[in-house]
């Protein structure tokens, strides 16, 4: 009789305690969150969250810089509102709603908090916009495709390694356009002073995409630049500044090429032309300007106090949550424990009853019940196989022992003289006993995982030659022709034990055990092949395997018997005659030996035509 399970260790009690603890933690976390949310709302109403306001503006400006319109901004607005607890609304300059974290009928604040325009942003919300007023995340046609991005990254890796060799440690940072640049410990792009061996100019050379975008930019700036330089329009061009982590496009005067000087005023006006042209170029790639509204409250700071009434409400809600949790837990746990109890009861029954349990659910418990029933089925089959094996072993040992005992008794009584013929017969019976015992010992070692293999490089053709030589006399005595065929493979190996110059397959195997496996197949084929029949042993390399085949022209095997061929004590003759059959263990030993070598054994057969046994083993090449 099993001992009762202590109350504290029962699954139902554990689930109940766990649920209560979870509910308590949830209620406490909810109360804390409510207090924190209220406190933050009060702080926001006092204007103490300026950093969050700037972050909201920065993120919305970044969205506008990377999208052509505002059609998908609603998700971003809701996420920002959920994170900050603020009401966030975006409208067009004419107050047409774009996105709002509140309902449509909620009135907007009287004034907008800021304008969201990535082409005319301020210098505080986003670093890198100080020079041009353009959000550096607005890159438009300067965005590198994946291939160019990867190529530039590899160039940056090469330059970083060169910097490191010359004593300058840098890290690789990716610009919004996807271009990789080097940053030193001080934040200077491209390591400040470039070592002479590293100044190859390859990394900072514009890519095809950047060249195309720059050409387009110069086209936009052309008319404006003509008015700046008068007769010197060719002096002006635009280039991307790769020494800044922002996407900065500068005016470049080609003074050195022409020898014509320009004034500071001309340079300033030319840069303004480039900035204006850049806004014109980026305009199709960014969202239009919008007004940002942030929720505001009264200026007074109310004092948050947990009154007695509020405490009673929190306590009541907590008690209700606990009650619901306990009720649900008891219901769920009872449904969970019921099939487990059925499994426990079935497992405690005597093994010979082979009890099954009903499968009532599709969850983990149902899967466990199915596995339990499968285990019971396998145990029942194994018990039947064990009984059959005991009966087979008794049958195999009884016949030769009975013959030996009978002849010894009549010899002892003087009825028969112990002549050489009698002794030879007794010796044959003893050999049969020894063979059965050896086969059983091999199978027992294979089942226990203690079958020892002495592996070494083995040539497939030599292995077949040895098997053919060992069974040639038996085959000739049965009137059966024994042939051998080895297919040479293409792509020969060296003479290091893994192959031969003629392409002969090699194995890393125990030659004794492999001769035993092939010999069992040949012996089986000789017994079932009539006179004038043929047995062919062949070998070839196929993919990463060495394939052995033993084909005969014998009686064949019925299709319904093929799944049982490698089972122990199975014979094709239902009469179990030992005159034409062996112990019934040979093919089972073949499968065990091949499995121990990491291979497989299969058979195909057709009644009246013959059988083909195939062994597949790993190729040593």
Secondary structure, DSSP 4 states (H G I P E B T S, - for coil): -PPPPPGGG-HHHHHHHHHHHHHHHHHHHHHHHHHHHHHHHHHHHTT--HHHHHHHHHHHHHHHHH-SSSTTHHHHHHHHHHHH---EEEE-TT--EEEESS-TTSPPPSS-SEEE-TTS--SSSSTT-TTTSS-TT--GGGPPPHHHHHHHHHHHHHHHHHHHHTT--EEEEE-TTS-EEEEETT--BTTSSPPGGG--SSTTS--HHHHHHHHHHHHHHHHHHHHHHTT-GGGEEEEEETTSSS-EEEEEE-HHHH-----HHHHHHHHHHHHHHHHHHHGGGSPPPEEEEE----SS-PPP---HHHHHHHHHHHHHHHHHHHHHHHHHHHHHHHHHHHHHHHHTS-GGG--------SSHHHHHHHHHHHHHHHHHHHHHHHHHHHHHHHHHHHHHHHHHHHHHHHHHTTSS---HHHHHHHHHHHHHHHHHHHHHHHHHHHHHT------EEEEHHHHHHHHHHHHHHHHHHTT-EEEEEEPPPSS---SSSS--TT---EEEE-HHHHHHHHHHHHHHHHHTS-TT-EEEEEEEEETTEEEEEEEE-S----GGGGGGTTSTT--S-TT--TTT---S-HHHHHHHHHHHTT-EEEEEEETTTEEEEEEEEE---
